[in-house]
Amino acid sequence: MAIAQTYTVERQVLVAAPPERIFAEIADLRRWQGWSPWEGLDPALDRTYSGPGSGEGAAYAWSGNRKAGKGSMRVARAEAPRVVSIDIAFEKPFPNTSTSTFTLTPEDDDGGAPATRVTWTMVGPRPLVMRLLGPALSMDKIVGKDFERGLQQLRAVSEAPPA
């Protein structure tokens, strides 16, 4: 059996908010502090933002403790209000790259009110150690629960009344 050279992690949630509102939370990397599942891993996290405030070219670099690691993100594609793709480069705890894509699909919630299905997909090369350990160490097991928590937090922020 051939071992996959790449991985894919995908989760989704239905949000009772229009795509434009959710898009704003994702395309502005500064707003990730309000919903990212990795916020709080290091209270002293060093953050650096560059490029435009939102959309294509917006960039964010972080450096923190062992849990937070070190890396950078750059919005590679932002097609309002439907798609945001982000290139991610991890330096620590291990070097790797990936692309996270958020797809926003309008639909109705159970009551017929406008809603948006948010799909978060991450694709990247499987590091050698993951290929050797196979299913015992899959990216889905490592970050799947984080994606679920992040999507629930994104939902809460997006459904909250505007400040």
MDTraj code that builds the backbone (N, CA, C; nanometers):
import mdtraj as md
import numpy as np

residues = "MET ALA ILE ALA GLN THR TYR THR VAL GLU ARG GLN VAL LEU VAL ALA ALA PRO PRO GLU ARG ILE PHE ALA GLU ILE ALA ASP LEU ARG ARG TRP GLN GLY TRP SER PRO TRP GLU GLY LEU ASP PRO ALA LEU ASP ARG THR TYR SER GLY PRO GLY SER GLY GLU GLY ALA ALA TYR ALA TRP SER GLY ASN ARG LYS ALA GLY LYS GLY SER MET ARG VAL ALA ARG ALA GLU ALA PRO ARG VAL VAL SER ILE ASP ILE ALA PHE GLU LYS PRO PHE PRO ASN THR SER THR SER THR PHE THR LEU THR PRO GLU ASP ASP ASP GLY GLY ALA PRO ALA THR ARG VAL THR TRP THR MET VAL GLY PRO ARG PRO LEU VAL MET ARG LEU LEU GLY PRO ALA LEU SER MET ASP LYS ILE VAL GLY LYS ASP PHE GLU ARG GLY LEU GLN GLN LEU ARG ALA VAL SER GLU ALA PRO PRO ALA".split()
xyz = np.array([
    [0.0841, -0.1182, 0.0000],
    [0.0000, 0.0000, 0.0000],
    [0.0889, 0.1250, 0.0000],
    [0.0658, 0.2127, -0.0928],
    [0.1444, 0.3356, -0.1036],
    [0.1023, 0.4340, 0.0055],
    [0.1991, 0.5033, 0.0616],
    [0.1716, 0.6030, 0.1642],
    [0.1584, 0.7387, 0.0966],
    [0.0508, 0.8079, 0.1278],
    [0.0223, 0.9379, 0.0660],
    [0.1344, 1.0381, 0.0950],
    [0.1703, 1.1126, -0.0063],
    [0.2746, 1.2142, 0.0065],
    [0.2181, 1.3469, 0.0582],
    [0.0853, 1.3614, 0.0528],
    [0.0210, 1.4844, 0.0998],
    [-0.0901, 1.4482, 0.1981],
    [-0.1354, 1.5475, 0.2717],
    [-0.2484, 1.5280, 0.3628],
    [-0.3544, 1.6327, 0.3331],
    [-0.4763, 1.6013, 0.3723],
    [-0.5873, 1.6945, 0.3646],
    [-0.6665, 1.6830, 0.4938],
    [-0.6949, 1.7965, 0.5541],
    [-0.7815, 1.8033, 0.6716],
    [-0.8955, 1.8964, 0.6337],
    [-1.0188, 1.8544, 0.6612],
    [-1.1332, 1.9377, 0.6239],
    [-1.2427, 1.9266, 0.7283],
    [-1.2984, 2.0417, 0.7641],
    [-1.4124, 2.0486, 0.8551],
    [-1.5049, 2.1586, 0.8039],
    [-1.6317, 2.1529, 0.8456],
    [-1.7252, 2.2579, 0.8056],
    [-1.8275, 2.2828, 0.9147],
    [-1.8906, 2.3996, 0.9055],
    [-1.9929, 2.4406, 1.0005],
    [-2.0913, 2.5320, 0.9283],
    [-2.2166, 2.5299, 0.9722],
    [-2.3181, 2.6206, 0.9201],
    [-2.3266, 2.7399, 1.0140],
    [-2.3132, 2.8606, 0.9585],
    [-2.3120, 2.9836, 1.0369],
    [-2.4318, 3.0689, 0.9978],
    [-2.5064, 3.1164, 1.0965],
    [-2.6233, 3.2011, 1.0717],
    [-2.5780, 3.3456, 1.0526],
    [-2.5069, 3.3681, 0.9428],
    [-2.4557, 3.5011, 0.9093],
    [-2.4274, 3.5027, 0.7596],
    [-2.4323, 3.6212, 0.6989],
    [-2.4020, 3.6294, 0.5558],
    [-2.2539, 3.6067, 0.5281],
    [-2.2201, 3.5596, 0.4074],
    [-2.0797, 3.5330, 0.3738],
    [-1.9892, 3.6552, 0.3915],
    [-2.0401, 3.7738, 0.3637],
    [-1.9585, 3.8953, 0.3742],
    [-1.9054, 3.9146, 0.5161],
    [-1.9880, 3.8853, 0.6134],
    [-1.9472, 3.9043, 0.7538],
    [-1.8381, 3.8039, 0.7927],
    [-1.8537, 3.6795, 0.7496],
    [-1.7566, 3.5752, 0.7813],
    [-1.6262, 3.5997, 0.7054],
    [-1.6388, 3.6388, 0.5785],
    [-1.5224, 3.6688, 0.4963],
    [-1.4327, 3.7728, 0.5643],
    [-1.4947, 3.8759, 0.6224],
    [-1.4178, 3.9818, 0.6895],
    [-1.3365, 3.9263, 0.8062],
    [-1.3903, 3.8274, 0.8778],
    [-1.3194, 3.7663, 0.9910],
    [-1.1982, 3.6847, 0.9448],
    [-1.2083, 3.6248, 0.8269],
    [-1.1023, 3.5369, 0.7778],
    [-0.9953, 3.6140, 0.7001],
    [-1.0369, 3.7070, 0.6141],
    [-0.9436, 3.7773, 0.5257],
    [-0.8565, 3.8794, 0.5985],
    [-0.8967, 3.9199, 0.7194],
    [-0.8181, 4.0132, 0.8006],
    [-0.7487, 3.9309, 0.9095],
    [-0.6219, 3.9025, 0.8914],
    [-0.5491, 3.8148, 0.9833],
    [-0.5434, 3.8695, 1.1262],
    [-0.5600, 4.0002, 1.1427],
    [-0.5624, 4.0577, 1.2776],
    [-0.6863, 4.0113, 1.3546],
    [-0.7925, 3.9815, 1.2821],
    [-0.9181, 3.9409, 1.3466],
    [-0.9148, 3.7944, 1.3909],
    [-0.8131, 3.7195, 1.3507],
    [-0.8027, 3.5798, 1.3912],
    [-0.7882, 3.5666, 1.5429],
    [-0.7394, 3.6718, 1.6086],
    [-0.7265, 3.6659, 1.7544],
    [-0.8611, 3.6415, 1.8216],
    [-0.9700, 3.6763, 1.7547],
    [-1.1039, 3.6590, 1.8102],
    [-1.1615, 3.5200, 1.7939],
    [-1.1004, 3.4366, 1.7073],
    [-1.1610, 3.3043, 1.6847],
    [-1.0623, 3.1900, 1.6601],
    [-0.9387, 3.2172, 1.6309],
    [-0.8432, 3.1113, 1.5985],
    [-0.8311, 3.0098, 1.7126],
    [-0.8311, 2.8810, 1.6808],
    [-0.8208, 2.7798, 1.7864],
    [-0.6846, 2.7784, 1.8542],
    [-0.5870, 2.8458, 1.7972],
    [-0.4519, 2.8441, 1.8538],
    [-0.4214, 2.9661, 1.9396],
    [-0.5175, 3.0590, 1.9474],
    [-0.4984, 3.1737, 2.0370],
    [-0.4937, 3.1221, 2.1797],
    [-0.4100, 3.1781, 2.2595],
    [-0.4009, 3.1389, 2.3988],
    [-0.2949, 3.0333, 2.4267],
    [-0.2341, 2.9767, 2.3216],
    [-0.1275, 2.8792, 2.3451],
    [-0.0072, 2.9441, 2.4117],
    [0.0118, 3.0730, 2.3824],
    [0.1226, 3.1478, 2.4422],
    [0.0752, 3.2900, 2.4671],
    [0.0464, 3.3265, 2.5926],
    [-0.0005, 3.4627, 2.6223],
    [0.0994, 3.5713, 2.5818],
    [0.2269, 3.5348, 2.5688],
    [0.3300, 3.6318, 2.5313],
    [0.3680, 3.6194, 2.3837],
    [0.2815, 3.5616, 2.3029],
    [0.3094, 3.5404, 2.1610],
    [0.3496, 3.6708, 2.0924],
    [0.4570, 3.6654, 2.0148],
    [0.5038, 3.7805, 1.9385],
    [0.4382, 3.7751, 1.8009],
    [0.3584, 3.8768, 1.7662],
    [0.2885, 3.8836, 1.6377],
    [0.3406, 4.0008, 1.5557],
    [0.3576, 3.9773, 1.4255],
    [0.3979, 4.0834, 1.3337],
    [0.3071, 4.0770, 1.2119],
    [0.2454, 4.1894, 1.1780],
    [0.1578, 4.1966, 1.0615],
    [0.2260, 4.2821, 0.9550],
    [0.2036, 4.2467, 0.8283],
    [0.2596, 4.3257, 0.7194],
    [0.1653, 4.3187, 0.5996],
    [0.1930, 4.4017, 0.5010],
    [0.1091, 4.4053, 0.3824],
    [-0.0200, 4.4801, 0.4088],
    [-0.1183, 4.4647, 0.3200],
    [-0.2463, 4.5327, 0.3394],
    [-0.3162, 4.4809, 0.4651],
    [-0.4111, 4.5572, 0.5145],
    [-0.4828, 4.5178, 0.6351],
    [-0.5668, 4.3933, 0.6180],
    [-0.6111, 4.3677, 0.4943],
    [-0.6991, 4.2541, 0.4690],
    [-0.6851, 4.2114, 0.3240],
    [-0.7169, 4.0875, 0.2962],
    [-0.7177, 4.0380, 0.1589],
    [-0.5814, 3.9951, 0.1096],
    [-0.5722, 3.9785, -0.0217],
    [-0.4496, 3.9272, -0.0834],
    [-0.3281, 4.0097, -0.0423],
    [-0.2241, 3.9385, -0.0008],
    [-0.1001, 4.0029, 0.0403],
    [-0.0905, 4.0313, 0.1886],
    [-0.2028, 4.0275, 0.2599],
    [-0.1979, 4.0473, 0.4055],
    [-0.1150, 3.9335, 0.4647],
    [-0.0266, 3.9673, 0.5593],
    [0.0631, 3.8656, 0.6133],
    [0.0730, 3.8780, 0.7652],
    [0.1068, 3.7662, 0.8266],
    [0.1162, 3.7562, 0.9714],
    [0.2263, 3.6574, 1.0052],
    [0.3145, 3.6964, 1.0941],
    [0.4195, 3.6063, 1.1420],
    [0.4066, 3.5977, 1.2933],
    [0.4369, 3.4800, 1.3480],
    [0.4299, 3.4617, 1.4920],
    [0.5517, 3.3856, 1.5414],
    [0.5816, 3.4083, 1.6681],
    [0.6894, 3.3355, 1.7342],
    [0.6495, 3.3241, 1.8798],
    [0.6526, 3.2002, 1.9305],
    [0.6077, 3.1812, 2.0671],
    [0.6747, 3.0643, 2.1343],
    [0.6106, 3.0194, 2.2400],
    [0.6630, 2.9082, 2.3186],
    [0.6573, 2.7780, 2.2377],
    [0.6913, 2.6695, 2.3026],
    [0.6958, 2.5391, 2.2359],
    [0.5610, 2.5003, 2.1763],
    [0.4520, 2.5333, 2.2444],
    [0.3185, 2.4989, 2.1939],
    [0.2802, 2.5830, 2.0719],
    [0.3108, 2.7116, 2.0761],
    [0.2716, 2.8026, 1.9675],
    [0.3633, 2.7903, 1.8465],
    [0.4902, 2.7614, 1.8693],
    [0.5843, 2.7477, 1.7593],
    [0.6167, 2.8795, 1.6928],
    [0.6600, 2.8681, 1.5684],
    [0.7000, 2.9855, 1.4915],
    [0.6625, 2.9625, 1.3463],
    [0.6141, 3.0681, 1.2803],
    [0.5789, 3.0541, 1.1398],
    [0.5209, 3.1817, 1.0841],
    [0.4627, 3.1692, 0.9654],
    [0.4028, 3.2853, 0.8999],
    [0.2878, 3.2417, 0.8098],
    [0.1977, 3.3351, 0.7844],
    [0.0835, 3.3127, 0.6959],
    [0.0724, 3.4329, 0.6013],
    [0.0264, 3.4051, 0.4806],
    [0.0020, 3.5120, 0.3835],
    [-0.1230, 3.4784, 0.3049],
    [-0.2134, 3.5750, 0.2950],
    [-0.3346, 3.5551, 0.2156],
    [-0.2937, 3.5526, 0.0685],
    [-0.3072, 3.4362, 0.0062],
    [-0.2672, 3.4189, -0.1339],
    [-0.3808, 3.4509, -0.2290],
    [-0.5042, 3.4294, -0.1835],
    [-0.6207, 3.4532, -0.2692],
    [-0.7376, 3.4954, -0.1810],
    [-0.8068, 3.6001, -0.2219],
    [-0.9247, 3.6466, -0.1497],
    [-1.0279, 3.6912, -0.2530],
    [-1.1275, 3.6071, -0.2718],
    [-1.2353, 3.6364, -0.3662],
    [-1.3617, 3.6618, -0.2856],
    [-1.3818, 3.7896, -0.2513],
    [-1.4956, 3.8267, -0.1666],
    [-1.6267, 3.7945, -0.2357],
    [-1.7235, 3.7443, -0.1630],
    [-1.7161, 3.6950, -0.0261],
    [-1.7140, 3.5419, -0.0192],
    [-1.6498, 3.4765, -0.1145],
    [-1.6623, 3.3309, -0.1253],
    [-1.5409, 3.2471, -0.0845],
    [-1.4184, 3.2962, -0.1091],
    [-1.2999, 3.2114, -0.0875],
    [-1.1841, 3.2936, -0.0317],
    [-1.1150, 3.2350, 0.0664],
    [-0.9892, 3.2907, 0.1158],
    [-0.8909, 3.1738, 0.1240],
    [-0.7764, 3.1871, 0.0560],
    [-0.6702, 3.0861, 0.0637],
    [-0.5474, 3.1491, 0.1279],
    [-0.4883, 3.0746, 0.2202],
    [-0.3768, 3.1260, 0.2980],
    [-0.2602, 3.0282, 0.2898],
    [-0.1448, 3.0796, 0.2481],
    [-0.0228, 2.9995, 0.2474],
    [0.0399, 3.0083, 0.3855],
    [0.0740, 2.8924, 0.4425],
    [0.1294, 2.8870, 0.5773],
    [0.2663, 2.8204, 0.5729],
    [0.3617, 2.8806, 0.6410],
    [0.4962, 2.8229, 0.6530],
    [0.5278, 2.8081, 0.8014],
    [0.5438, 2.6844, 0.8447],
    [0.5803, 2.6562, 0.9827],
    [0.7324, 2.6411, 0.9911],
    [0.7917, 2.7027, 1.0922],
    [0.9351, 2.6853, 1.1173],
    [0.9574, 2.5953, 1.2383],
    [0.8762, 2.6156, 1.3434],
    [0.8851, 2.5360, 1.4658],
    [0.7441, 2.4988, 1.5077],
    [0.7172, 2.3849, 1.5618],
    [0.8114, 2.2872, 1.6132],
    [0.8773, 2.2034, 1.5047],
    [0.8222, 2.2039, 1.3816],
    [0.8891, 2.1353, 1.2707],
    [0.8595, 2.2131, 1.1437],
    [0.9560, 2.2184, 1.0507],
    [0.9343, 2.2918, 0.9266],
    [0.8326, 2.2196, 0.8376],
    [0.7407, 2.2961, 0.7839],
    [0.6422, 2.2408, 0.6911],
    [0.5663, 2.3569, 0.6280],
    [0.5010, 2.3297, 0.5183],
    [0.4174, 2.4292, 0.4528],
    [0.2795, 2.3679, 0.4298],
    [0.1812, 2.4543, 0.4172],
    [0.0465, 2.4080, 0.3861],
    [-0.0320, 2.5247, 0.3279],
    [-0.1475, 2.4923, 0.2742],
    [-0.2411, 2.5939, 0.2273],
    [-0.3750, 2.5670, 0.2934],
    [-0.4287, 2.6682, 0.3612],
    [-0.5623, 2.6598, 0.4192],
    [-0.6562, 2.7387, 0.3304],
    [-0.7679, 2.6773, 0.2947],
    [-0.8679, 2.7441, 0.2127],
    [-1.0014, 2.7427, 0.2866],
    [-1.0613, 2.8595, 0.2945],
    [-1.1938, 2.8749, 0.3529],
    [-1.2906, 2.9014, 0.2373],
    [-1.3903, 2.8153, 0.2230],
    [-1.4916, 2.8311, 0.1198],
    [-1.6229, 2.8647, 0.1882],
    [-1.6859, 2.9732, 0.1455],
    [-1.8103, 3.0215, 0.2055],
    [-1.9236, 3.0029, 0.1047],
    [-2.0192, 2.9168, 0.1399],
    [-2.1287, 2.8830, 0.0493],
    [-2.2610, 2.9260, 0.1113],
    [-2.3304, 3.0215, 0.0495],
    [-2.4594, 3.0648, 0.1049],
    [-2.5627, 2.9521, 0.0977],
    [-2.6413, 2.9383, 0.2031],
    [-2.7547, 2.8466, 0.2051],
    [-2.8474, 2.8903, 0.3175],
    [-2.9600, 2.8233, 0.3327],
    [-3.0553, 2.8560, 0.4384],
    [-3.0296, 2.7673, 0.5593],
    [-3.0521, 2.8230, 0.6786],
    [-3.0443, 2.7367, 0.7972],
    [-3.1755, 2.6586, 0.8077],
    [-3.1930, 2.5819, 0.9115],
    [-3.3122, 2.4973, 0.9250],
    [-3.4422, 2.5770, 0.9260],
    [-3.4364, 2.7019, 0.9694],
    [-3.5561, 2.7852, 0.9752],
    [-3.5799, 2.8666, 0.8496],
    [-3.4976, 2.8493, 0.7484],
    [-3.5141, 2.9237, 0.6240],
    [-3.4439, 3.0577, 0.6223],
    [-3.3739, 3.0929, 0.7315],
    [-3.3005, 3.2199, 0.7356],
    [-3.1696, 3.2049, 0.6587],
    [-3.1177, 3.3156, 0.6065],
    [-2.9895, 3.3090, 0.5365],
    [-2.8788, 3.2576, 0.6290],
    [-2.7939, 3.1734, 0.5740],
    [-2.6819, 3.1180, 0.6483],
    [-2.5681, 3.0914, 0.5500],
    [-2.4540, 3.0547, 0.6022],
    [-2.3370, 3.0278, 0.5196],
    [-2.2694, 2.9006, 0.5688],
    [-2.2425, 2.8089, 0.4770],
    [-2.1641, 2.6896, 0.5101],
    [-2.0174, 2.7283, 0.4926],
    [-1.9400, 2.7175, 0.6010],
    [-1.7970, 2.7485, 0.5994],
    [-1.7223, 2.6164, 0.5985],
    [-1.6398, 2.5959, 0.4951],
    [-1.5568, 2.4763, 0.4849],
    [-1.4113, 2.5187, 0.4958],
    [-1.3410, 2.4609, 0.5908],
    [-1.1992, 2.4899, 0.6151],
    [-1.1211, 2.3666, 0.5723],
    [-1.0374, 2.3827, 0.4703],
    [-0.9575, 2.2733, 0.4167],
    [-0.8104, 2.3113, 0.4238],
    [-0.7286, 2.2205, 0.4737],
    [-0.5838, 2.2417, 0.4754],
    [-0.5178, 2.1261, 0.4008],
    [-0.4287, 2.1605, 0.3085],
    [-0.3564, 2.0614, 0.2283],
    [-0.2080, 2.0933, 0.2382],
    [-0.1273, 1.9886, 0.2504],
    [0.0169, 2.0099, 0.2566],
    [0.0914, 1.8793, 0.2392],
    [0.2231, 1.8879, 0.2249],
    [0.3047, 1.7668, 0.2132],
    [0.3156, 1.6962, 0.3481],
    [0.3095, 1.5652, 0.3471],
    [0.3266, 1.4871, 0.4707],
    [0.4753, 1.4780, 0.5025],
    [0.5154, 1.5276, 0.6193],
    [0.6559, 1.5144, 0.6574],
    [0.6951, 1.3673, 0.6671],
    [0.8226, 1.3396, 0.6499],
    [0.8730, 1.2026, 0.6508],
    [0.8293, 1.1250, 0.7750],
    [0.8381, 1.1872, 0.8924],
    [0.8008, 1.1168, 1.0151],
    [0.6548, 1.0729, 1.0109],
    [0.5684, 1.1537, 0.9506],
    [0.4265, 1.1184, 0.9407],
    [0.4060, 1.0042, 0.8413],
    [0.4836, 1.0049, 0.7348],
    [0.4725, 0.8946, 0.6386],
    [0.5187, 0.7642, 0.7018],
    [0.6236, 0.7713, 0.7834],
    [0.6751, 0.6511, 0.8476],
    [0.5787, 0.5958, 0.9521],
    [0.5147, 0.6862, 1.0263],
    [0.4228, 0.6422, 1.1307],
    [0.2815, 0.6151, 1.0790],
    [0.2553, 0.6568, 0.9547],
    [0.1275, 0.6275, 0.8914],
    [0.0084, 0.6808, 0.9678],
    [-0.0993, 0.6018, 0.9756],
    [-0.2239, 0.6481, 1.0358],
    [-0.2126, 0.6826, 1.1845],
    [-0.1114, 0.6310, 1.2501],
    [-0.0957, 0.6599, 1.3933],
    [-0.0669, 0.8076, 1.4182],
    [-0.0154, 0.8773, 1.3194],
    [0.0184, 1.0189, 1.3343],
    [-0.0319, 1.0951, 1.2119],
    [-0.1623, 1.1078, 1.1995],
    [-0.2189, 1.1780, 1.0843],
    [-0.2443, 1.3246, 1.1194],
    [-0.2372, 1.4106, 1.0199],
    [-0.2657, 1.5524, 1.0411],
    [-0.4109, 1.5700, 1.0836],
    [-0.5001, 1.4839, 1.0357],
    [-0.6396, 1.4946, 1.0758],
    [-0.6514, 1.4758, 1.2272],
    [-0.5781, 1.3796, 1.2817],
    [-0.5806, 1.3573, 1.4269],
    [-0.5138, 1.4728, 1.5018],
    [-0.4112, 1.5318, 1.4407],
    [-0.3365, 1.6385, 1.5075],
    [-0.4151, 1.7696, 1.5099],
    [-0.4752, 1.8097, 1.3971],
    [-0.5413, 1.9411, 1.3913],
    [-0.6917, 1.9373, 1.3676],
    [-0.7493, 1.8215, 1.3452],
    [-0.8935, 1.8137, 1.3190],
    [-0.9780, 1.8761, 1.4285],
    [-0.9474, 1.8443, 1.5542],
    [-1.0232, 1.9005, 1.6674],
    [-1.0011, 2.0516, 1.6773],
    [-0.8803, 2.0977, 1.6427],
    [-0.8543, 2.2421, 1.6417],
    [-0.9425, 2.3110, 1.5387],
    [-0.9542, 2.2520, 1.4206],
    [-1.0405, 2.3088, 1.3166],
    [-1.1841, 2.3177, 1.3667],
    [-1.2319, 2.2100, 1.4310],
    [-1.3689, 2.2095, 1.4817],
    [-1.3890, 2.3208, 1.5847],
    [-1.2951, 2.3363, 1.6776],
    [-1.3042, 2.4414, 1.7784],
    [-1.2969, 2.5795, 1.7131],
    [-1.2043, 2.5968, 1.6175],
    [-1.1924, 2.7255, 1.5490],
    [-1.3179, 2.7624, 1.4730],
    [-1.3789, 2.6657, 1.4063],
    [-1.5023, 2.6940, 1.3322],
    [-1.6169, 2.7300, 1.4263],
    [-1.6235, 2.6654, 1.5425],
    [-1.7273, 2.7011, 1.6403],
    [-1.7043, 2.8426, 1.6929],
    [-1.5779, 2.8792, 1.7155],
    [-1.5463, 3.0143, 1.7621],
    [-1.5713, 3.1165, 1.6520],
    [-1.5400, 3.0829, 1.5265],
    [-1.5695, 3.1715, 1.4136],
    [-1.7200, 3.1912, 1.4026],
    [-1.7941, 3.0845, 1.4220],
    [-1.9403, 3.0925, 1.4178],
    [-1.9921, 3.1873, 1.5256],
    [-1.9410, 3.1726, 1.6482],
    [-1.9860, 3.2583, 1.7584],
    [-1.9567, 3.4056, 1.7300],
    [-1.8370, 3.4338, 1.6799],
    [-1.7985, 3.5727, 1.6493],
    [-1.8845, 3.6271, 1.5351],
    [-1.9089, 3.5467, 1.4336],
    [-1.9838, 3.5913, 1.3154],
    [-2.1327, 3.6076, 1.3428],
    [-2.1856, 3.5293, 1.4362],
    [-2.3294, 3.5372, 1.4683],
    [-2.3601, 3.6427, 1.5745],
    [-2.2580, 3.6931, 1.6435],
    [-2.2787, 3.7933, 1.7482],
    [-2.3276, 3.9244, 1.6857],
    [-2.4125, 3.9977, 1.7587],
    [-2.4549, 4.1273, 1.7068],
    [-2.3353, 4.2190, 1.6849],
    [-2.3380, 4.3008, 1.5797],
    [-2.2264, 4.3937, 1.5544],
    [-2.2050, 4.4872, 1.6733],
    [-2.0791, 4.5135, 1.7011],
    [-2.0456, 4.6001, 1.8164],
    [-2.0740, 4.7448, 1.7868],
])
top = md.Topology()
chain = top.add_chain()
for i, resn in enumerate(residues, 1):
    res = top.add_residue(resn, chain, resSeq=i)
    for name in ("N", "CA", "C"):
        top.add_atom(name, md.element.get_by_symbol(name[0]), res)
traj = md.Trajectory(xyz[None], top)
